């Protein structure tokens, strides 16, 4: 069983967001990829809901629950340091 894309052009948004996120300092390129999917899903759904964010994600996962778990793992990952990624240059 697979899920269909509920919202608009999440893959298209992903393609536009990914280059900007790739330019940031990531400890693993897969984190940038996951973040780009979450940002694209958030922008498209316009709500604060991980299930809504991942509904349009293209993934090898066959069930929506698997994509949701991936999103939650990313958000809870202690190796992803938002301050390091988003801090303005020159801040200690």
C-alpha positions as CSV (number, residue, x, y, z in Angstrom):
1,X,0.0,0.0,0.0
2,X,1.3,3.4,-0.9
3,X,0.1,6.9,-0.2
4,X,-0.6,9.5,-2.8
5,X,0.6,13.1,-2.8
6,X,-2.2,15.1,-1.1
7,X,-0.8,18.6,-1.5
8,X,0.5,20.5,-4.6
9,X,4.0,20.4,-5.9
10,X,6.1,19.4,-2.9
11,X,8.8,17.8,-5.1
12,X,9.1,21.1,-7.1
13,X,9.4,23.1,-3.8
14,X,12.0,20.6,-2.7
15,X,14.1,21.2,-5.8
16,X,14.1,24.9,-5.1
17,X,14.8,24.7,-1.4
18,X,17.6,22.0,-1.6
19,X,20.3,24.2,-3.1
20,X,19.9,26.8,-0.4
21,X,20.1,24.2,2.4
22,X,23.1,22.5,0.8
23,X,25.2,25.6,1.2
24,X,24.8,25.5,5.0
25,X,27.2,23.6,7.3
26,X,25.8,20.1,7.7
27,X,27.5,17.2,9.4
28,X,25.8,14.8,6.9
29,X,24.3,15.6,3.5
30,X,21.4,13.4,4.3
31,X,20.3,15.8,7.0
32,X,20.2,18.6,4.4
33,X,18.0,16.4,2.2
34,X,15.6,15.5,5.0
35,X,15.4,19.2,6.1
36,X,14.7,20.2,2.5
37,X,11.8,17.8,2.4
38,X,10.4,19.0,5.7
39,X,10.7,22.7,4.7
40,X,9.0,22.0,1.4
41,X,6.2,20.1,3.1
42,X,5.8,22.8,5.7
43,X,5.6,25.5,3.0
44,X,3.1,23.6,0.9
45,X,0.8,22.4,3.8
46,X,1.0,25.7,5.7
47,X,0.4,24.0,9.0
48,X,2.6,22.7,11.8
49,X,2.1,19.0,11.4
50,X,4.8,16.4,10.6
51,X,2.3,14.0,8.9
52,X,1.3,16.9,6.6
53,X,4.9,17.8,5.9
54,X,5.9,14.3,4.8
55,X,2.8,13.4,2.7
56,X,4.4,14.7,-0.5
57,X,7.9,13.4,0.1
58,X,9.2,11.1,-2.5
59,X,10.8,8.2,-0.6
60,X,11.5,4.5,-0.8
61,X,9.3,4.1,2.3
62,X,6.0,2.5,1.3
63,X,4.0,3.7,4.2
64,X,3.3,7.3,5.3
65,X,4.2,6.3,8.9
66,X,7.8,5.4,7.8
67,X,8.2,8.9,6.3
68,X,6.8,10.4,9.5
69,X,9.2,8.5,11.7
70,X,12.1,9.7,9.5
71,X,10.9,13.3,9.9
72,X,10.6,12.9,13.7
73,X,14.1,11.4,13.9
74,X,15.6,14.3,12.1
75,X,13.9,16.8,14.3
76,X,15.1,14.9,17.5
77,X,18.6,14.3,16.2
78,X,21.1,15.7,18.7
79,X,23.7,15.9,15.9
80,X,21.6,18.5,14.1
81,X,22.5,21.8,15.8
82,X,20.1,24.5,14.6
83,X,22.3,27.3,16.2
84,X,25.3,26.2,14.2
85,X,23.3,26.0,11.0
86,X,21.3,29.2,11.3
87,X,23.5,31.5,13.4
88,X,24.6,34.6,11.6
89,X,28.3,34.5,10.6
90,X,30.7,35.8,13.2
91,X,28.6,34.7,16.3
92,X,30.5,32.7,18.8
